[in-house]
Amino acid sequence: MFERVLTAFYGGTFDPIHYGHLRPVIALARLVNLQRVIMLPNNVPPHRPQPVASVQQRLAMARLAIAELPDPLFTLD
């Protein structure tokens, strides 16, 4: 048998990532008891100009941002 894990997917450019990206998701996680949030940084969004930071830089910034959080809620994909 398998264990259910309540998971949310969160996409964005995150150029750069900041607490305005993280706070609402943390609040939602507490509200509905999310166990995991998988962040999906976009490479080049079709509806916005090219990001300033490269996708590798934005991934690195996102890793640093979620590493500082006390709860291991977030993962990157």
DSSP file (Angstrom, degrees, kcal/mol; ACC not computed):
  #  RESIDUE AA STRUCTURE BP1 BP2  ACC     N-H-->O    O-->H-N    N-H-->O    O-->H-N    TCO  KAPPA ALPHA  PHI   PSI    X-CA   Y-CA   Z-CA
    1    1 A M              0   0    0      0, 0.0     2,-0.3     0, 0.0     0, 0.0   0.000 360.0 360.0 360.0 160.4    0.0    0.0    0.0
    2    2 A F        -     0   0    0      0, 0.0     2,-0.4     0, 0.0     0, 0.0  -0.835 360.0-120.7-120.7 157.9    1.1    3.6   -0.4
    3    3 A E        -     0   0    0     -2,-0.3     2,-0.3     2,-0.0     0, 0.0  -0.810  26.7-126.4 -97.2 133.1    0.9    6.7    1.7
    4    4 A R        -     0   0    0     -2,-0.4     2,-0.5     2,-0.0    -1,-0.0  -0.606  21.4-166.3 -78.2 136.0   -0.9    9.7    0.3
    5    5 A V        -     0   0    0     -2,-0.3     2,-0.6     2,-0.0    29,-0.1  -0.972  20.4-133.1-124.7 114.4    1.1   13.0    0.4
    6    6 A L        -     0   0    0     -2,-0.5    29,-2.9    27,-0.2    30,-1.5  -0.563  38.8-179.9 -70.8 113.7   -0.9   16.1   -0.2
    7    7 A T  E     -a   36   0A   0     -2,-0.6     2,-0.4    28,-0.2    30,-0.2  -0.903  20.4-163.2-124.5 142.6    1.2   17.9   -2.8
    8    8 A A  E     -a   37   0A   0     28,-2.1    30,-2.9    -2,-0.4     2,-0.4  -0.945  14.0-140.9-120.7 147.4    0.9   21.3   -4.6
    9    9 A F  E     -a   38   0A   0     -2,-0.4     2,-0.5    28,-0.2    30,-0.2  -0.913  16.4-169.3-106.3 135.0    2.7   22.3   -7.8
   10   10 A Y  E     -a   39   0A   0     28,-2.7    30,-2.7    -2,-0.4     2,-0.3  -0.917   4.5-173.9-132.5 104.4    3.9   25.9   -7.9
   11   11 A G  E     +a   40   0A   0     -2,-0.5     2,-0.3    28,-0.2     3,-0.1  -0.674  19.9 128.5 -98.2 152.7    5.2   27.3  -11.2
   12   12 A G  E     -a   41   0A   0     28,-1.4    30,-2.8    -2,-0.3    -2,-0.0  -0.947  61.6-107.9 177.1 168.7    6.8   30.7  -11.8
   13   13 A T        -     0   0    0     -2,-0.3     4,-0.1    28,-0.2    -1,-0.1   0.857  38.4-162.9 -79.8 -37.2    9.7   32.5  -13.3
   14   14 A F    >   -     0   0    0      2,-0.2     3,-0.8     1,-0.2    48,-0.1   0.943  12.4-177.7  53.9  55.4   11.2   33.4   -9.8
   15   15 A D  T 3  S-     0   0    0      1,-0.6    -1,-0.2    46,-0.0    37,-0.2  -0.754  85.9  -4.6-122.8  82.5   13.4   36.1  -11.2
   16   16 A P  T 3  S-     0   0    0      0, 0.0    -1,-0.6     0, 0.0    -2,-0.2   0.680  95.1-132.1 -90.6 164.9   14.5   36.6   -8.5
   17   17 A I    <   +     0   0    0     -3,-0.8     2,-0.3    41,-0.1     0, 0.0  -0.488  36.5 165.2 -71.6 145.4   12.7   34.5   -5.9
   18   18 A H    >>  -     0   0    0     -2,-0.2     3,-2.0    -3,-0.0     4,-1.3  -0.917  54.0 -84.8-152.4 175.7   11.6   36.4   -2.8
   19   19 A Y  H 3> S+     0   0    0      1,-0.3     4,-3.2    -2,-0.3    -2,-0.0   0.755 119.7  69.2 -62.6 -23.8    9.3   36.1    0.2
   20   20 A G  H 34 S+     0   0    0      1,-0.2    -1,-0.3     2,-0.2    -3,-0.0   0.766 104.4  43.8 -63.8 -23.9    6.4   37.3   -1.9
   21   21 A H  H <> S+     0   0    0     -3,-2.0     4,-0.6     2,-0.1    -2,-0.2   0.844 121.5  38.1 -81.6 -38.7    6.6   34.0   -3.8
   22   22 A L  H  X S+     0   0    0     -4,-1.3     4,-2.5     2,-0.1     3,-0.2   0.883 103.2  64.7 -86.0 -40.8    7.1   31.9   -0.6
   23   23 A R  H  X S+     0   0    0     -4,-3.2     4,-2.6     1,-0.2     5,-0.2   0.896 101.6  48.1 -56.0 -48.4    4.7   33.4    2.0
   24   24 A P  H  > S+     0   0    0      0, 0.0     4,-2.4     0, 0.0    -1,-0.2   0.886 113.9  47.8 -62.5 -35.4    1.4   32.7    0.3
   25   25 A V  H  X S+     0   0    0     -4,-0.6     4,-2.6    -3,-0.2    -2,-0.2   0.888 111.1  50.3 -72.2 -37.7    2.4   29.1   -0.4
   26   26 A I  H  X S+     0   0    0     -4,-2.5     4,-2.0     2,-0.2    -1,-0.2   0.919 112.0  48.6 -63.2 -42.7    3.5   28.6    3.2
   27   27 A A  H  X S+     0   0    0     -4,-2.6     4,-2.2    -5,-0.2    -2,-0.2   0.914 112.2  48.4 -63.3 -43.0    0.2   30.1    4.4
   28   28 A L  H  X S+     0   0    0     -4,-2.4     4,-2.6     1,-0.2     6,-0.3   0.908 108.1  55.2 -62.7 -41.7   -1.7   27.8    2.0
   29   29 A A  H  X>S+     0   0    0     -4,-2.6     5,-1.7     1,-0.2     4,-0.8   0.904 110.9  44.6 -59.0 -42.0    0.3   24.8    3.2
   30   30 A R  H  <5S+     0   0    0     -4,-2.0    -1,-0.2     3,-0.2    -2,-0.2   0.887 112.7  52.5 -68.3 -38.5   -0.7   25.5    6.8
   31   31 A L  H  <5S+     0   0    0     -4,-2.2    -2,-0.2     1,-0.2    -1,-0.2   0.904 124.7  23.2 -66.0 -43.5   -4.3   26.1    5.9
   32   32 A V  H  <5S-     0   0    0     -4,-2.6    -1,-0.2    -5,-0.1    -2,-0.2   0.262 108.1-112.7-110.8  11.4   -4.9   22.9    4.0
   33   33 A N  T  <5 -     0   0    0     -4,-0.8   -27,-0.2    -5,-0.2    -3,-0.2   0.897  43.7-172.9  60.1  45.1   -2.1   20.8    5.6
   34   34 A L      < -     0   0    0     -5,-1.7   -27,-0.2    -6,-0.3    -1,-0.2  -0.418  14.8-165.7 -64.0 144.4    0.0   20.4    2.5
   35   35 A Q        +     0   0    0    -29,-2.9     2,-0.3     1,-0.3   -28,-0.2   0.597  69.2  16.9-105.4 -17.8    2.9   18.1    3.0
   36   36 A R  E     -a    7   0A   0    -30,-1.5   -28,-2.1     2,-0.0     2,-0.5  -0.981  53.4-162.1-157.2 141.5    5.0   19.0   -0.1
   37   37 A V  E     -ab   8  74A   0     36,-2.6    38,-2.4    -2,-0.3     2,-0.7  -0.991  13.1-156.1-124.1 121.0    5.2   21.9   -2.6
   38   38 A I  E     -ab   9  75A   0    -30,-2.9   -28,-2.7    -2,-0.5     2,-0.4  -0.873  12.3-149.4 -98.5 114.9    7.1   21.1   -5.8
   39   39 A M  E     -ab  10  76A   0     36,-3.4    38,-2.1    -2,-0.7   -28,-0.2  -0.684   8.8-165.6 -86.0 135.2    8.4   24.3   -7.3
   40   40 A L  E     -a   11   0A   0    -30,-2.7   -28,-1.4    -2,-0.4     2,-0.2  -0.792   7.9-156.3-122.9  86.3    8.6   24.4  -11.1
   41   41 A P  E     -a   12   0A   0      0, 0.0   -28,-0.2     0, 0.0     2,-0.2  -0.437  19.3-127.9 -64.4 130.8   10.8   27.3  -12.3
   42   42 A N        -     0   0    0    -30,-2.8    -2,-0.0    -2,-0.2   -31,-0.0  -0.518   6.9-147.7 -76.9 145.1    9.9   28.3  -15.9
   43   43 A N  S    S-     0   0    0      1,-0.3    -1,-0.1    -2,-0.2     0, 0.0   0.983  83.6  -9.9 -73.3 -70.3   12.7   28.6  -18.4
   44   44 A V  S    S-     0   0    0      6,-0.1    -1,-0.3    11,-0.0     6,-0.1  -0.941  75.8-138.1-132.2 109.7   11.3   31.3  -20.6
   45   45 A P    >   -     0   0    0      0, 0.0     3,-0.8     0, 0.0   -32,-0.0  -0.440   6.7-141.5 -69.7 139.2    7.7   32.4  -19.9
   46   46 A P  T 3  S+     0   0    0      0, 0.0     4,-0.1     0, 0.0     0, 0.0   0.706  97.7  49.6 -73.3 -18.2    5.7   32.9  -23.2
   47   47 A H  T 3  S+     0   0    0      2,-0.1    -3,-0.0     0, 0.0     0, 0.0   0.366 109.3  50.1-103.8   3.8    3.8   35.9  -21.7
   48   48 A R  S <  S-     0   0    0     -3,-0.8     0, 0.0     1,-0.1     0, 0.0  -0.891  90.3 -86.9-136.5 164.4    6.7   38.0  -20.3
   49   49 A P        -     0   0    0      0, 0.0    -2,-0.1     0, 0.0     3,-0.1  -0.213  65.3 -71.7 -64.8 164.4   10.1   39.3  -21.5
   50   50 A Q        -     0   0    0      1,-0.1    -6,-0.1    -6,-0.1    -7,-0.0  -0.318  60.4-106.1 -54.5 133.8   13.2   37.1  -21.2
   51   51 A P        -     0   0    0      0, 0.0    -1,-0.1     0, 0.0     4,-0.1  -0.263  16.9-132.6 -61.9 153.4   14.2   36.7  -17.5
   52   52 A V  S    S+     0   0    0    -37,-0.2     2,-0.2    -3,-0.1    -2,-0.1   0.935  91.2  57.2 -71.7 -48.0   17.3   38.7  -16.4
   53   53 A A  S    S-     0   0    0      1,-0.1     2,-0.0     2,-0.1     0, 0.0  -0.567  93.6-112.0 -84.1 147.9   18.8   35.7  -14.6
   54   54 A S     >  -     0   0    0     -2,-0.2     4,-2.5     1,-0.1     5,-0.2  -0.272  31.2-106.2 -69.8 164.5   19.5   32.4  -16.4
   55   55 A V  H  > S+     0   0    0      1,-0.2     4,-2.3     2,-0.2     5,-0.2   0.880 123.0  53.4 -61.7 -36.0   17.5   29.4  -15.6
   56   56 A Q  H  > S+     0   0    0      2,-0.2     4,-2.1     1,-0.2    -1,-0.2   0.905 109.8  47.4 -64.8 -41.1   20.6   27.9  -13.8
   57   57 A Q  H  > S+     0   0    0      2,-0.2     4,-2.5     1,-0.2    -2,-0.2   0.901 112.0  49.7 -66.1 -40.6   20.9   31.1  -11.7
   58   58 A R  H  X S+     0   0    0     -4,-2.5     4,-2.3     2,-0.2    -2,-0.2   0.871 110.2  50.6 -68.2 -36.0   17.2   31.1  -10.8
   59   59 A L  H  X S+     0   0    0     -4,-2.3     4,-2.6    -5,-0.2    -1,-0.2   0.922 111.0  49.1 -63.7 -43.4   17.4   27.4   -9.8
   60   60 A A  H  X S+     0   0    0     -4,-2.1     4,-2.2     2,-0.2    -2,-0.2   0.912 111.7  48.6 -62.7 -42.8   20.4   28.2   -7.6
   61   61 A M  H  X S+     0   0    0     -4,-2.5     4,-2.4     1,-0.2    -1,-0.2   0.907 111.7  49.7 -63.5 -41.2   18.5   31.2   -6.0
   62   62 A A  H  X S+     0   0    0     -4,-2.3     4,-2.5     2,-0.2     5,-0.3   0.906 109.1  51.9 -65.0 -41.2   15.4   29.0   -5.4
   63   63 A R  H  X S+     0   0    0     -4,-2.6     4,-1.7     1,-0.2    -1,-0.2   0.925 111.9  46.7 -60.2 -43.9   17.5   26.3   -3.8
   64   64 A L  H  X S+     0   0    0     -4,-2.2     4,-1.0     1,-0.2    -2,-0.2   0.909 111.8  51.5 -63.8 -41.9   19.1   28.8   -1.4
   65   65 A A  H  < S+     0   0    0     -4,-2.4     3,-0.4     1,-0.2     4,-0.3   0.913 113.8  41.6 -64.3 -43.9   15.7   30.4   -0.6
   66   66 A I  H >< S+     0   0    0     -4,-2.5     3,-0.9     1,-0.2    -1,-0.2   0.768 106.1  64.1 -78.4 -22.6   14.0   27.1    0.3
   67   67 A A  H 3< S+     0   0    0     -4,-1.7    -1,-0.2    -5,-0.3    -2,-0.2   0.796  98.8  56.3 -66.8 -26.3   17.1   25.9    2.2
   68   68 A E  T 3< S+     0   0    0     -4,-1.0    -1,-0.2    -3,-0.4    -2,-0.2   0.574  85.4 101.5 -81.6  -9.7   16.6   28.7    4.7
   69   69 A L  S <  S-     0   0    0     -3,-0.9    -3,-0.0    -4,-0.3     5,-0.0  -0.518  71.9-137.1 -78.2 143.7   13.1   27.7    5.5
   70   70 A P  S    S+     0   0    0      0, 0.0    -1,-0.1     0, 0.0    -4,-0.0   0.769  88.2  60.4 -71.5 -24.7   12.6   25.8    8.8
   71   71 A D  S >  S-     0   0    0      1,-0.0     2,-2.3    -5,-0.0     3,-0.5  -0.890  80.8-134.6-108.2 129.9   10.2   23.2    7.3
   72   72 A P  T 3   +     0   0    0      0, 0.0    -5,-0.1     0, 0.0    -1,-0.0  -0.238  65.2 126.5 -77.5  54.4   11.3   20.9    4.4
   73   73 A L  T 3   +     0   0    0     -2,-2.3   -36,-2.6    -7,-0.1     2,-0.2   0.854  52.3  70.0 -78.4 -38.2    8.0   21.6    2.6
   74   74 A F  E <   +b   37   0A   0     -3,-0.5     2,-0.3   -38,-0.2   -36,-0.2  -0.587  51.2 173.4 -92.8 143.6    9.5   22.7   -0.8
   75   75 A T  E     -b   38   0A   0    -38,-2.4   -36,-3.4    -2,-0.2     2,-0.4  -0.937  23.8-130.1-133.7 161.5   11.3   20.8   -3.4
   76   76 A L  E      b   39   0A   0     -2,-0.3   -36,-0.2   -38,-0.2   -38,-0.0  -0.867 360.0 360.0-112.3 146.5   12.5   21.8   -6.9
   77   77 A D              0   0    0    -38,-2.1   -37,-0.2    -2,-0.4    -1,-0.1   0.294 360.0 360.0-142.2 360.0   11.9   20.1  -10.2
